[in-house]
C-alpha cells in the first residue's frame, strides 16, 4: 500500500476528533440553532398541510408555509448569554459560603 493510503485514516481521525471537540464546546449554540430550525420547519409543514387539506393548491400552501416560516424566524428571540446581576451575586455568595474564600473574577 502507498504511504498516502495509511495517512488518510489518520488525518480523517484527527479532523473528526477536532470536530467533536468544537461541537462539545459549542453545544449550547448548536442546541439553540437546532431547536430554532425544528420550530421553523414544523411551522412550514403545518401551514402547508392545513392549506392543502382545506382545498388550496399545493403552490399556495408552499408559498404560505414559506412566508409563515420566515415570519416566525424573524420573530423568534436571539440567543442571549446575559446573566442577570441578581443571579450572579447569588452564585458568588454561594461560592464564598461553600469555599470560605473571597471570589476573584480574574481566576474564575
C-alpha positions as CSV (number, residue, x, y, z in Angstrom):
1,X,0.0,0.0,0.0
2,X,1.2,3.5,-0.7
3,X,2.0,5.7,2.2
4,X,-0.8,8.1,1.3
5,X,-3.4,5.4,2.0
6,X,-2.1,4.8,5.5
7,X,-2.1,8.6,6.2
8,X,-5.7,9.2,5.1
9,X,-7.4,7.4,8.0
10,X,-5.1,9.2,10.5
11,X,-5.9,12.6,9.0
12,X,-9.6,11.8,9.0
13,X,-9.4,10.7,12.6
14,X,-7.7,13.9,13.7
15,X,-10.2,16.0,11.8
16,X,-13.1,14.1,13.3
17,X,-11.7,14.5,16.8
18,X,-11.3,18.2,16.5
19,X,-14.8,18.5,15.1
20,X,-16.2,16.6,18.1
21,X,-14.2,18.8,20.5
22,X,-15.5,22.0,18.8
23,X,-19.1,20.7,18.9
24,X,-18.8,19.9,22.6
25,X,-17.7,23.4,23.3
26,X,-20.4,25.0,21.3
27,X,-23.2,22.6,22.2
28,X,-25.5,25.3,23.6
29,X,-25.3,27.3,20.4
30,X,-25.9,24.1,18.4
31,X,-28.9,23.2,20.5
32,X,-30.3,26.7,20.1
33,X,-30.0,26.6,16.3
34,X,-31.3,23.1,16.1
35,X,-34.4,24.0,18.2
36,X,-35.0,27.1,16.1
37,X,-34.7,25.1,12.8
38,X,-37.1,22.4,14.0
39,X,-39.7,25.1,15.0
40,X,-39.4,26.9,11.7
41,X,-39.7,23.6,9.7
42,X,-42.6,22.5,11.8
43,X,-44.4,25.8,11.1
44,X,-43.8,25.5,7.4
45,X,-45.1,21.9,7.2
46,X,-48.1,22.7,9.4
47,X,-49.2,25.7,7.3
48,X,-48.6,23.8,4.1
49,X,-50.6,20.7,5.3
50,X,-53.5,22.8,6.7
51,X,-53.9,24.8,3.5
52,X,-53.7,21.7,1.2
53,X,-56.3,19.9,3.4
54,X,-58.8,22.8,3.2
55,X,-58.6,22.8,-0.6
56,X,-55.8,25.3,-1.6
57,X,-53.4,24.4,-4.3
58,X,-50.0,23.0,-3.3
59,X,-48.3,26.1,-4.6
60,X,-50.4,28.3,-2.4
61,X,-49.6,26.1,0.6
62,X,-45.9,26.1,-0.3
63,X,-45.8,29.9,-0.5
64,X,-47.8,30.5,2.6
65,X,-45.7,27.9,4.5
66,X,-42.5,29.7,3.5
67,X,-44.0,33.1,4.4
68,X,-45.1,31.8,7.8
69,X,-41.7,30.2,8.5
70,X,-39.8,33.4,7.5
71,X,-42.1,35.5,9.8
72,X,-41.5,33.0,12.7
73,X,-37.8,33.0,12.1
74,X,-37.7,36.8,12.3
75,X,-39.9,37.0,15.4
76,X,-38.1,34.4,17.5
77,X,-35.7,35.9,20.0
78,X,-32.0,35.5,19.6
79,X,-29.7,33.6,21.9
80,X,-28.7,35.7,24.9
81,X,-25.7,35.0,27.1
82,X,-26.6,37.7,29.6
83,X,-26.6,36.6,33.2
84,X,-28.7,38.8,35.5
85,X,-26.9,40.7,38.2
86,X,-29.1,39.1,40.9
87,X,-28.2,35.6,39.7
88,X,-24.5,36.5,39.5
89,X,-24.5,37.9,43.1
90,X,-26.3,34.8,44.4
91,X,-23.9,32.4,42.8
92,X,-20.9,34.4,44.1
93,X,-22.3,34.3,47.6
94,X,-22.9,30.6,47.4
95,X,-19.3,30.1,46.2
96,X,-17.9,32.2,49.0
97,X,-20.1,30.4,51.6
98,X,-19.1,27.0,50.3
99,X,-15.4,27.5,50.0
100,X,-14.7,30.2,52.6
101,X,-12.7,32.2,50.1
102,X,-13.4,35.6,48.5
103,X,-14.5,35.3,44.9
104,X,-11.8,36.6,42.4
105,X,-13.2,37.0,38.9
106,X,-9.8,37.0,37.3
107,X,-9.2,33.4,38.5
108,X,-12.7,32.1,37.7
